[in-house]
Amino acid sequence: MLKRATWIILVAALLVLSTPRTGTAGIGEWIWEMSGPSMLGATSGCSVSLKKTLHRCSVFGVPVPLRSPLAPPADTPQAAIETAPAGLGNVWLELGGGTYVSLWKNSGEGDNEHDFRVGHTYMLTFDPMIGFKTKLGEHGIGFTFDYILGNESYVDSLGMEHDFDNFGNWGFKLRPVVLRWNRMIWEWNLRLYPNGFDVIAGSDPAVVMKGNDFEVVNAIAVTLPF
């Protein structure tokens, strides 16, 4: 148990890094609204232009020093103002994924409140998206493919102990807007699941499972330019 707790602490320490961008340092993505636990995550990936050049690559939010000839240096005025490198063009492909861990925030209210624990649930994601620019800024649309894992067993309403059943889920992912505010870059991400999430009745601690109802999950990702 001590070894497992140590791993949880190490994973949580890594989660202060997020969102792939050359010339930025990741702070994190927070999924705060879902039928399951609230989650904090770190992502890795690259953006690929239509000319097949790579931009703003990162591993767990740490920028990789990989820059195409079209991408401006990180210290140019353009890179300091734009949320997307000029070399990407107006339409590009994003290939990324994330590692998330559950937080202490419960879901539901009153008798329907569910008690989730820190580090009890993990989620791995693969999020291929199409990024594009409009007069309103930068946006994205694509898919999210998720795999949810449990860290410990749980007790049901009858006092029986069970192991967490890992499961997969998928949905559509939208990025309505990317904003630069207060020296940071903020992304609003929406995940739309045809079959969202639910909680196993009477589970202690609360355990998430795949549900039957459509669900929209909100998240905010933040990066800090340098």
C-alpha positions, 0 to 999 in steps of 0.5 A, a space after each residue: 500500500 505504501 508503494 502504491 501511495 508513493 506512485 500516486 504522489 509521483 503521478 500527481 506531481 507530474 500532473 502540473 504539466 500539460 497541453 502541447 505547445 512549443 514555446 509554452 510550459 504546461 500548467 494542467 487540464 482540469 475536468 471538473 464536471 462529469 458523472 464520475 470524479 473530477 480529474 487533473 491531467 497532463 497531455 503529450 502530442 504534436 500539431 501537424 500542418 498540412 505541409 506535414 511539418 511538426 509544431 508545438 510538440 510536448 511530452 507531459 507538457 514539457 515542450 520538445 525542441 522540435 521546430 519546422 522551418 516555417 515555425 517562428 522562434 519562440 521569442 519573436 513578437 508573433 509567437 508572443 501574441 498568437 496562440 498557434 504558430 504561423 507555420 501551422 496555417 489555418 487548418 492542421 491535425 492534432 495528435 495527442 493524448 493525456 494521463 489523468 488522475 481523480 481528485 477529491 471533488 465529489 459528484 452529485 448532491 444530497 442523497 445522490 452525492 458520491 464520495 470519490 478519492 484522490 488517486 483512486 481512478 485513472 484515465 488514459 486518452 487519445 484525442 485526434 483533432 482538426 485544429 483551425 483558425 477563424 476571425 474569432 481565434 483558434 478552435 478544434 474538433 475531433 474525437 476522444 478515446 478513453 480508457 479508465 482504470 481503477 487503483 483499488 478495490 471497493 465495497 458494495 452496498 452488501 459489504 462485498 469487496 470487488 476489484 475495479 473493472 477497467 473499461 473504455 469509452 469514446 466521444 466527440 471532442 470540441 475546442 470552442 475557443 482558445 484565449 490569451 488572458 493574464 499572460 496565460 493561454 486558456 483552452 475550453 474543451 468539451 467532450 461529448 459522450 454518446 454513452 457517458 459515465 455513471 457510478 456503481 450504486 453503493 460503492 465505497 469509495 465511489 466507483 465510476 462505470 460506463 453509463 447509458 446516457 448522453 453526457 457533456 464533460 467540460 474541461 479547462 486547460 492552461 498553458 504559460 508562454 515563456 
